[in-house]
Every structure is written in structure tokens, then in C-alpha cells.
Amino acid sequence: MLLVEMMPTEAYHVNMRDSALLVRGVDTYHHFDEDPRPDAEFSPTAQANWKHAIDRRAKIIFAGSKLPPSEAYGGTRPAT
């Protein structure tokens, strides 16, 4: 499964900084840190960068939650 979230470059998180991959245009707002582009499919570097992005996203999504991150976000709780 692949989840792709697309948003304009002027969008931003209110409480936390996030990262994103610019897929088109120019980012003149700089609200997001840029995710590195994969160097190869499933390379160790690409997988490490993916894990870093998922861990960062989990902190944002689960901030203030009573539940820990699910497997989909690097946690141990089953993703249902």
C-alpha cells in the first residue's frame, strides 16, 4: 500500500516542522525540510531516509495520543 499526500508549498504544520519531497514547481515558502530523493530502489541509503521520514511523521501524527505508533509508522502496535 502506498499513501501519497500532496499539498501546496504554502501549507504548513502549526505545531511541528515536517519534511516533504517537492514533486513539481519551486518551494518559495520553505515550510518543510526537503526529503532526499532515493539514490536507488531499496538501497540502504533510501531505506534509512524512508525510516527517518516515517519516524518524523509518527511523532507528528501521534503527538498527544494515548496510542503508540502502529506498525505502519515504525511502532509495534498492529496497523488495523
N, C-alpha and C positions, 0 to 999 in steps of 0.2 A: 504494500500500500504506500502511496505517496501523497502527501498533503502539501499543496503549494498555496501559499498566501501571497497575494500580490497587493501592493498598496502604493499610493503616490509618494514621492520623496518628501513631501511636506508633512506626512504623517509622523507621529512620534508617540512613545510611551510617556505617560505622565510621571510615573514614579521611578522608572528604571531605564537604563540605556540597554539597547538590544543591538544585534548585528543583523545584517541582511546582505544579499547578493544583488547588486544592480544588474538588471537584465536588459534595460533599454534606457537611453537618454543620458542625462547628466544630473548628478545629485548636487544641487546648489545649497541645500539646507544642512546636510551633514548631521542629521539626527540619529543616524545609525552608524555603527562601526562596520566596515566592509568585511564580509566573509571572504576568505581567499578562494579563488577558483580552483577546482580539483586539477591536480597535475596529471592524473591518470585514473582510470576506473578502478576503484577499490584499492588504490595504493595505500601503503601505511600512512603517508602524509595526509591523503584525502580522508582516510578513516579517522585519524586523530583530529583533523579540523572539523569533521562532522560531529564527533563526540563533544568537542569543545562547544560547538554551536547548540547542540541538544542540551548539554548541561546548563548553558546560559539561559536557554529558553525555559527549561524546567524551573529555574529559580524565579523567573518572571511569572509563569503560569501558576505555580504552586505557592507563591508568596502569600502568607496569611492563611493558607489552607490547613485544615486539620489532617488532610490526607497527604502521605508522601508521594513523590512522583511514581508514576506507573512504569512498567517495563518499556513502554513507548518512549519515555523520557529518561531512560537510564536507571530507573528505580527497580525495586523488586516486587512491587505490587502488580498483580496481573492487570493487563490492559483489557478492559471489557467494553 
